[in-house]
Amino acid sequence: MMARISQVETGDGISWHVEQSGSGPHLMLIPSGEGDCSSHDKVVAFLSTTFTITTFDLPGFSRSIAPPSAMENVTPLVIAKQIIPLMDRLEIPSASIYGSSSGGLIGRALLVHYPQRVERLMIHEVPLSIPPGFEIITQLVETDVRQVIAICQNIFSNVMNENQEAWEALGPEYHKRLEKNYVTWIRKYVESLPFTEWNKDEIMSKPVFWTVGALSTMGPWFDNVVTACEAGITIGMLPCRHFPQVSIPEKMAEYIRGCCQ
């Protein structure tokens, strides 16, 4: 099923690249740090017979154009506030939401601050702190652009993904877009991520499904397990690392479908 691709303007000056597919209950897939929705393409293909799926490039990433004002002091809550007018324009009253990594943090912000717009939240390996071994990411803000790109390419391909072939199969156009996105991510997003406590009363107003990757090094994501347990959320494992939508799209689709039943 071909995606319905559009450029959607919201009143804050953002021009969103939006892709919608299928029919049925609304499902929103939020990109993670790479900011480009094309990483969800295969999951969308598996789920479009069940859901009306909406995904998009984040503001200032890839094909979504944002004014400088939209890129200042960026936090997950700022992005959540930007997404709400987009949902209004697309006539999405509420949706189930999936996000890996910082996409999950954005989903949490939507659930906490706009619970009436969220049916359920599915998150995978969200950064609750700077993971051990990832301190280099926060040190790249003033680094030469070429070095930022090279380091991020290695991290995304070899650390966050267990299936480099699937990652490369996203195509040269996708990876070319990510070269600019890596710099935006490092310079506008990483330092602004607030590592706040997850209050059970805040996030349990709707069903929350939380996973970590069975193939990931546990150190960076152990705080996900601790926090989920403290909040009374059952946490599970998927047979992948950081981006199940890339490496195990069919299993990821099955998981999402099960969460939404």
JOQUI-V667044 format. One record per helix or strand. SS is the DSSP state (~ for helix, > for strand). FROM is the first residue (numbers start at 0). TO is the last residue. Records with the same first field share a line. If there is no record, write none. Layout:
BEGIN
SS=FROM-TO + FROM-TO
END
This chain:
BEGIN
>=3-8 + 14-21 + 24-29 + 50-55 + 64-64 + 94-99 + 117-123 + 206-212 + 234-237
~=36-46 + 67-70 + 75-88 + 101-112 + 114-116 + 134-137 + 144-158 + 163-167 + 171-191 + 199-202 + 218-229 + 243-246 + 248-258
END
